[in-house]
Every structure is written in structure tokens, then in C-alpha cells.
């Protein structure tokens, strides 16, 4: 539902991307139970209403140049809980096997879905399809108002009970009030800066080159993680013979390789990756993103929560950034539901912005955040070191991991987000 007739909300979500839209949908049962009004503020207009109907979704076709997101098995379970998986799986390409290698050294590890007794270790879903399914859900959400195109430029906290938000909607001044504000507007959040929330930042002085490629043979559900001292390369399965490429490069290399013609770039990735997946035949539009490890020093205040890239951004080497964010979404929805139930049991009025509740939620999230962020960071440090002795130790470790089923299953489960 869309509208501007209500300017006082129980909860305002700033940012209607994948994380913000997922949170709005995760909160629908609680919003209906408590008769909450939720507002989702997004600076890009949503798709036309006709584009959000099921019939139009059936006509959707993936673009060769479209970006994709890796969903862990645990994230599939979350979207099943939200009732969205049946739609998402229509264009979800399963990751059934993962091969991990270290260029220049013998040894590899292979992870298989059958060993975990699941249909897939994870899935790769085009962002445009994921967004369409989420926004279709929003179109049917009774307790959520969507304001788009709209932008929040300032957030104030004039009292302990309510936040005041200022911005623009359709070119006119916008003022909202909310008991809880959720920032999900990305790593460059202007509101986070305006509120004086600092980040812990580690600059890798690297960039990720992201593109889709077509290979000479079907991938058969394989994903590849190829480590090298000058940067890891990941290939994730898409439809047919297409795969999503994520190639980590130094600041100097990225300028050279982004400037290559397609033939030169295909030759460069073939040389780096080898021929285990076949010959690289086609590459789509290339994008380059600077890589940093970022974690907000404050992720909750009274009446305020940071989610997704606004709260943390990590190296894509393990493909866990979005999955970590979605676990934050669901645990926040659960924490609010549990808080509301406890308040009702005690005959109290529930306030979603209560600081003790938000602090308890953040404390529970801290371990998951730290383990995933440091795993990604540690892998970069381990495989970026070109010391021969360490290289042979890594090779032995990969071979040992491949031979040690309990440890391999444990690591696989962690990668699956379960």
C-alpha cells in the first residue's frame, strides 16, 4: 500500500533495497498483530503497479549483464519462512558443489550438497528478480506505506519516545515521526554520517571486478573459489553456461583490466583461472567496486537500528555479506516480536525503540558478525601471502580438509549459514 496520509509511524525504514524490503516483509505478521504502521522510504520509484503483478513476473527474463546475489541455504530457509521462496526459486540457480584451490600449489577442497543432505549449498539469484519478488510482496503488505521517490536528509531525536525525520517526497518537504528508525540505506549512508556514527575501516587497497561470463561447457552446479597472491577469483553458477565472476584486483591492476577489450579480458581471466571450467567465451559489462572492511562502531541507539551495509560491509571472498545482513533482518524482527509478547504478558505498553531490547539484540548479533567478518578478512591475509612455505602449508591444509569429512561438513555448514 502506498500513501502519504499518515505522518506518524511505529517504524520507518530508510532504504527500500533488498535488506530494507526484506525487513518490511519480515515485520508484517507483527505489524498486523499490533496494528502498526510501517513506512518504507526509498529514493528510487518502485516499479509500476502493473509490473508487480504475478502475470508480469512470469514474463521476466534475466539480463546477461544483470548483477546477482549469492543466497546461502540458511537464507533460503528465511525466505521460505516469509513465503517468498516459491517465487524466488524460479530464477535461483543452485550451487551444488564448491571447489577451492590455491593457484600455484597442489591441493584442493571440494564441498558437496549431498554430504550435507540438502538440495543445494546455496543459490545465485539475479538482483533484479530478487527485487521484483520483494516489491511484489510489499505491494500486498497491508501495514506498510511506501514513499518513493523520497529521501530522508536528517533524523533528529527530540524526545525519548520518538524520532523526527525530515526530507523530500515528490519534490516537496516531508516530515515523519517514528518510534523506531531503521537505517538500511547502504554503506554511504548520509544519515549515519549526520548522526555522527563512526566506522571501523580497513582499506584493502583492492577492487572487485564483477561481470557475467559465458563458458564453453555447462557448469553443472559447480562454484569455484580460486585463491592467488594477487587476488582471489570466484565463479558462481547462473542459467545455462553462464557464471557470475568476482575477481579481486589491486588498485593498479583494476585500471588495466577494466580498460581491456573483451578479448583481452577473457584471455586474462583464462590465464588466471585455468581451464577447469572450460573456455571463457563471452563477458558482459564489467563493474569495479573498491573493497573495504567496514563496521559501524554504533549499530543501535534508542529508537535507532543500523542494518545491512549501513552496519557492516565485508570482503566478498566468502560471499557472505548479504546472508549476514538477512540474518540481522530476521533476528531483529524476532526480537521485536518477543519484546512485544513480553510486554503484553506483563501488562505493559511495548515501545519498539527501547534501548535495552535493541542492545540485547545487538549483543546477540555481535558474535555472528565478528566470526563472518573475520573469516573473510582472515582468508585474504592467509592466501595473499606468497611465502613458499606458507603456500605449501595451505596446500596441505586444503588436501587435509578434503580428506577430513567431519571438519569439511562443519565448514560447509558455516558457509551455508546454518
C-alpha positions in Angstrom: 0.0 0.0 0.0 1.3 3.5 -0.8 0.3 6.8 0.6 1.2 10.0 2.5 -1.9 10.4 4.7 -0.1 9.2 7.8 3.0 11.1 9.1 3.4 9.3 12.4 4.6 5.7 12.2 5.6 3.0 14.6 8.6 2.2 12.4 10.3 3.9 9.5 12.8 2.0 7.3 15.2 4.3 5.3 16.2 2.4 2.2 14.0 0.1 0.2 16.7 -2.1 -1.3 17.0 -5.8 -0.7 17.6 -5.5 3.1 15.1 -2.8 3.8 12.3 -4.5 1.7 13.1 -7.9 3.4 12.7 -6.3 6.9 9.4 -4.7 6.0 8.1 -8.1 4.9 9.5 -9.9 7.9 7.7 -7.4 10.2 4.3 -7.9 8.6 2.9 -10.5 11.0 3.9 -8.3 14.0 2.5 -5.2 12.3 -0.8 -6.9 11.6 -1.0 -8.2 15.2 -0.2 -4.9 16.8 -1.9 -2.7 14.1 1.5 -1.0 13.5 2.0 1.5 10.6 5.4 0.9 8.9 6.8 3.3 6.4 9.5 2.3 3.8 11.3 5.3 2.3 13.2 4.7 -1.0 14.8 7.2 -3.3 14.1 5.2 -6.4 10.5 4.9 -7.6 9.1 1.4 -7.3 8.0 -0.5 -10.4 4.7 0.4 -11.9 1.9 -1.4 -10.2 1.2 -3.4 -13.3 4.8 -4.7 -13.2 4.3 -6.1 -9.7 1.5 -8.5 -10.7 2.3 -12.2 -10.9 1.5 -12.3 -14.5 4.2 -9.7 -15.3 6.7 -11.6 -13.2 6.1 -14.7 -15.4 7.4 -12.7 -18.4 10.6 -11.7 -16.6 13.8 -12.8 -18.3 17.3 -12.5 -16.8 19.7 -10.0 -18.4 23.2 -11.2 -19.4 24.6 -8.1 -17.7 22.5 -8.3 -14.5 24.2 -8.4 -11.1 23.4 -11.4 -8.9 23.4 -12.2 -5.2 24.6 -15.5 -3.5 22.0 -16.8 -1.1 23.1 -19.4 1.5 20.9 -22.4 2.3 20.1 -20.6 5.6 18.8 -17.6 3.6 16.6 -19.9 1.5 15.1 -21.0 4.8 14.4 -17.4 5.8 12.7 -16.7 2.5 10.7 -19.9 2.9 9.5 -18.6 6.3 8.5 -15.3 4.6 6.5 -17.1 1.9 8.7 -15.9 -0.9 10.8 -18.9 -1.8 8.4 -20.4 -4.3 8.7 -17.2 -6.4 12.4 -16.7 -5.9 13.3 -20.3 -6.8 12.0 -19.8 -10.4 15.3 -18.0 -11.2 17.5 -19.3 -8.3 20.5 -21.2 -9.7 21.6 -23.9 -7.3 25.2 -24.2 -6.0 25.6 -28.0 -5.6 29.4 -28.2 -5.4 32.2 -25.8 -4.5 35.8 -26.3 -5.4 38.5 -24.3 -3.5 42.0 -24.1 -5.0 45.2 -22.1 -4.4 46.9 -21.1 -7.7 50.5 -22.3 -8.0 50.1 -25.1 -5.4 48.8 -28.6 -5.3 45.8 -29.5 -3.2 42.1 -28.6 -3.3 38.9 -28.9 -1.3 35.6 -29.9 -2.7 32.3 -29.3 -0.9 29.1 -31.2 -2.0 25.4 -30.7 -1.2 24.8 -34.4 -0.9 27.2 -34.6 2.1 25.0 -32.0 3.9 21.9 -33.8 2.8 20.4 -30.7 1.3 19.2 -29.8 -2.3 21.9 -27.2 -2.7 24.7 -25.4 -0.7 23.3 -22.1 -1.8 21.7 -20.3 -4.7 22.6 -17.4 -7.1 19.7 -15.1 -7.8 19.7 -12.1 -10.2 19.3 -9.0 -8.1 16.5 -7.7 -10.4 14.5 -10.8 -9.8 15.0 -10.7 -6.1 14.0 -7.1 -6.1 10.8 -7.8 -8.1 9.7 -10.6 -5.8 10.3 -8.5 -2.7 8.5 -5.5 -4.1 5.6 -7.7 -5.2 5.3 -8.7 -1.6 5.4 -5.1 -0.5 2.6 -4.2 -2.9 0.4 -6.7 -0.9 1.6 -5.6 2.6 -1.4 -4.1 4.4 0.6 -2.4 7.1 3.4 -0.8 5.1 3.3 2.5 3.3 5.9 3.0 0.5 7.2 6.5 -0.1 9.1 6.7 -3.4 10.8 8.6 -4.8 11.6 10.0 -1.4 14.8 10.9 0.5 15.4 11.5 4.2 18.0 14.1 4.7 18.0 14.5 8.5 17.0 12.5 11.6 16.6 14.0 15.0 15.6 12.6 18.4 13.8 15.4 20.2 12.4 13.0 22.8 13.0 9.6 24.2 9.8 8.4 22.6 10.0 9.5 19.0 12.3 10.4 16.2 11.7 13.2 13.8 12.7 12.7 10.1 13.0 15.4 7.5 13.3 15.0 3.8 11.6 15.3 0.4 8.8 13.3 -1.3 8.0 14.0 -4.9 9.9 17.3 -4.7 8.0 18.6 -1.6 9.1 18.8 2.0 8.5 15.7 4.0 8.2 15.3 7.8 7.7 12.0 9.5 7.7 10.8 13.1 8.6 7.3 14.2 9.1 5.3 17.4 11.9 3.3 15.7 14.1 4.2 12.7 16.0 1.6 10.8 18.8 2.7 8.5 19.2 0.4 5.6 20.4 2.9 3.0 23.8 1.4 2.2 27.4 1.8 3.1 27.5 5.5 2.1 24.6 6.4 4.4 24.4 10.2 4.7 22.1 9.8 7.7 24.7 7.7 9.5 27.3 10.5 9.0 24.8 13.2 10.0 24.2 11.3 13.3 28.0 11.1 13.9 28.2 7.3 13.9 31.8 6.4 13.0 33.0 3.3 11.3 35.9 0.9 11.9 37.5 0.7 8.4 40.2 -1.4 6.8 41.0 -0.5 3.3 42.3 -3.5 1.3 43.5 -1.2 -1.5 41.8 -3.6 -3.9 38.7 -3.6 -6.1 36.4 -6.3 -7.1 35.7 -6.7 -10.8 32.2 -8.1 -11.3 30.8 -9.4 -14.5 28.9 -12.3 -16.0 30.7 -14.7 -18.3 29.8 -17.5 -20.6 31.8 -20.7 -20.8 32.2 -23.4 -23.4 30.6 -26.1 -21.2 27.8 -26.3 -18.6 28.8 -25.6 -15.0 26.6 -28.4 -13.6 26.0 -26.5 -10.4 29.7 -26.0 -9.6 31.0 -22.8 -8.0 34.7 -22.1 -7.8 36.9 -20.2 -5.4 40.4 -19.7 -6.8 42.9 -18.1 -4.5 46.0 -16.3 -5.7 48.5 -13.9 -4.2 47.3 -11.1 -6.5 43.7 -11.7 -5.6 41.0 -14.4 -5.4 38.6 -15.2 -8.2 35.1 -16.6 -7.7 32.8 -18.1 -10.3 29.1 -18.7 -9.3 26.6 -20.6 -11.4 23.9 -18.8 -13.3 21.5 -20.1 -16.0 22.8 -22.3 -18.8 26.6 -21.9 -19.4 26.7 -18.5 -17.7 28.6 -17.8 -14.4 29.0 -14.7 -12.2 32.6 -13.6 -11.9 34.0 -11.8 -8.9 37.8 -11.0 -9.4 39.7 -9.2 -6.7 42.5 -7.0 -8.1 44.9 -4.4 -6.8 44.3 -0.8 -7.5 46.9 -0.8 -10.3 45.5 -4.0 -11.9 41.9 -2.9 -11.9 42.6 0.1 -14.1 44.4 -2.1 -16.7 41.8 -4.8 -16.7 38.8 -2.6 -16.8 40.4 -0.9 -19.8 40.9 -4.1 -21.8 38.7 -5.0 -24.7 36.5 -8.1 -24.2 39.0 -10.5 -25.9 41.9 -9.3 -23.8 39.9 -9.5 -20.6 38.7 -13.1 -21.4 42.3 -14.1 -22.0 43.4 -12.5 -18.7 40.8 -14.4 -16.6 41.5 -17.6 -18.6 45.2 -17.3 -17.7 44.4 -16.6 -14.0 41.7 -19.3 -13.6 42.8 -22.1 -15.9 40.6 -24.3 -17.9 38.9 -26.5 -15.3 35.5 -24.8 -16.0 36.0 -24.7 -19.8 36.9 -21.8 -22.1 35.7 -18.3 -21.3 33.7 -17.3 -24.5 31.8 -14.1 -23.6 31.9 -11.4 -20.9 29.2 -8.8 -20.2 29.5 -5.3 -18.8 32.2 -5.0 -16.1 31.8 -3.2 -12.9 34.6 -2.3 -10.3 33.9 -1.8 -6.6 36.6 -0.6 -4.1 37.0 -3.2 -1.3 36.9 -2.2 2.4 36.1 -3.9 5.6 33.6 -1.6 7.4 31.8 -2.0 10.7 29.8 0.8 12.4 31.0 1.4 15.9 27.4 2.0 17.0 24.7 -0.2 15.4 21.9 0.7 17.9 20.8 3.8 19.8 17.5 4.4 21.4 14.9 4.4 18.6 17.6 3.6 16.0 19.0 0.5 14.3 21.6 0.1 11.5 21.2 -2.9 9.2 22.9 -4.3 6.1 25.8 -2.4 4.5 25.0 0.5 6.7 26.1 -1.6 9.7 28.8 -3.7 8.1 30.5 -4.3 4.8 32.9 -7.1 4.2 35.2 -8.5 1.5 33.2 -10.7 -0.9 35.7 -13.6 -0.9 33.4 -15.8 1.1 30.1 -14.5 -0.4 28.5 -14.0 3.0 27.7 -10.3 3.1 24.0 -10.4 2.1 23.4 -13.6 4.1 24.8 -11.9 7.3 22.5 -9.0 6.6 19.4 -11.1 6.2 20.1 -12.9 9.5 20.2 -9.5 11.1 16.8 -8.7 9.5 15.2 -11.8 10.8 16.7 -11.7 14.3 15.6 -8.1 14.6 12.0 -9.0 13.6 12.1 -11.8 16.1 13.5 -9.6 18.9 10.7 -7.1 18.4 8.1 -9.8 18.4 9.5 -11.3 21.6 9.6 -7.9 23.2 6.0 -7.2 22.3 4.9 -10.5 23.7 6.8 -10.0 27.0 5.3 -6.5 27.3 1.8 -8.0 26.8 2.4 -10.7 29.3 3.4 -8.1 31.9 0.5 -5.8 31.0 2.9 -3.1 29.7 2.8 -0.9 26.6 5.5 -2.0 24.1 7.9 0.5 22.6 10.0 -0.9 19.7 12.8 1.7 20.2 13.6 0.6 23.8 17.4 0.7 24.2 17.8 -2.4 26.4 15.9 -4.5 23.9 18.0 -3.2 21.0 21.2 -3.6 22.9 20.3 -7.2 23.7 19.6 -7.9 20.1 22.9 -6.3 19.0 24.9 -8.3 21.6 23.4 -11.5 20.2 24.3 -10.4 16.6 27.9 -9.4 17.6 29.3 -13.0 17.5 27.8 -13.8 14.1 29.1 -10.5 12.7 32.6 -10.9 14.1 33.0 -14.5 13.0 31.9 -13.9 9.4 33.8 -10.6 9.0 37.0 -12.0 10.5 36.7 -15.2 8.4 36.6 -13.2 5.2 39.4 -10.9 6.4 41.5 -13.9 7.5 41.2 -15.7 4.2 42.5 -12.6 2.4 45.5 -12.5 4.7 46.2 -16.2 4.5 46.0 -16.5 0.7 47.6 -13.2 -0.1 50.9 -14.2 1.4 53.2 -15.5 -1.3 55.8 -17.1 1.1 56.5 -20.6 -0.4 56.5 -22.4 2.9 53.1 -20.9 3.8 51.9 -21.8 0.3 52.8 -25.5 0.8 51.1 -25.4 4.2 47.9 -24.0 2.6 48.1 -26.8 0.1 48.4 -29.4 2.8 45.6 -27.8 4.6 43.3 -28.0 1.6 44.2 -31.6 1.0 43.7 -32.4 4.6 40.3 -30.7 4.7 39.2 -32.7 1.6 40.1 -35.9 3.5 38.6 -35.0 6.8 34.8 -35.4 6.5 33.7 -34.0 9.9 35.7 -30.8 9.6 34.7 -30.4 5.9 31.0 -30.8 6.9 31.4 -28.2 9.7 33.0 -25.6 7.4 30.3 -26.3 4.8 27.6 -25.8 7.3 29.1 -22.4 8.2 29.2 -21.4 4.6 25.5 -22.4 4.3 24.6 -20.1 7.1 23.1 -22.9 9.3 
